[in-house]
């Protein structure tokens, strides 16, 4: 069966990815900062492997890569993300908040994908996806707010698009995916979608991806998002 690695899989969208892929018989590598507290993941059953990972710590990423040496990963889903200073005006947002969010939302996915490159090369699908957002779009930013989160996701778009160009000759498709406005803990339960609907849509998108899609930013509805 195919395999998927999902970062930040202990809650929200990451957990829903793990639940749906496990139910379909995939080999699921699910990461959490504290695996001992990932009770819902542990209860999923199926071929689910839970790994410790903090994407802001290179030592943690290196340990994960070492533990997965020789394992193939068909699909990487760089899902880990945080929000800080959500309503803070841009002129008073702190350096610390910016750096913490950038470390998790931008540098973390890049470091994770880079460390797992050998595993992705062993996979048949050779897909490296990362969760972006409507908030990443400069074109669609007509109301401001959410500055720190926006900056991290716009930077992720730039990084992932560069990765897509550099890894295309290796046969790897690097694609950005957008889940939509989903009712999760991160959104305070607000949104237009429930997690199962969003993830089902994203899985359909992922199932249809190939090398020709490298560099795209595609929503759960299959539509591209200008950024």
C-alpha positions, 0 to 999 in steps of 0.5 A: 500500500502507498505511504504518507507522512503527515506532520502535526497529525495529533489534532485538527487537519493533520489528524483528519488526514491521518484518520482518512488515509489509515481508514483507506489502508495506507501506511501512515507516518503521523508526527506529533511534538508529544506522541505520548499525548496523541491518544486519538492517533494511537486509537486509529488502528491500521498501519499507523506509526507515530513519531516525535517531531518538532519542526522548529528543532533541527535535531528533532527533524534529523532524528525522524529522518534517521528513524525512517532511513530506508522507508519510502514515502509516497506523499509528504504532507507538511501540515504543522502550523501555528498562529500567533499575534492574530489580531495584533496591529502590524506596527506592534507585532513583536519580533519574537512572534514573527520568528516563532511563526516563521520557524514553524510555518515556513522554515519547518516544512522546508527543513522537513522536506529536505531531510526526507528527500531520500524517502520521497525518492524511494516512493512511487508518487514522489509528492511533497505537499505543504499546507498554504492558505488564502491568507498567503495571497497578496492578490486577495489581501483586501482586508489586512489583519493576520499579518504574522500568519500571512507573512509566514504563508506567503514566504512558504509559497515562495520557498515551495515554488523554488523547491518545485523548480529545483526538485522537478528534475528529480521527478518530485512534484512540490505542490501547495494545497489550501484546505479552506476556512475549516472549523478547527481549534486553530480557527476557534471553531469558526469556518465554512467547512468541517475537517472531513469535507476539507480533507476529502477534497484535498485527498482528491486533489492529491490523488490527481497530482503529477509532476506537471502540477509542481509549483501550483497552489490548489484548493480543496475544491480543485481551484488554483489560488493566485498569490 
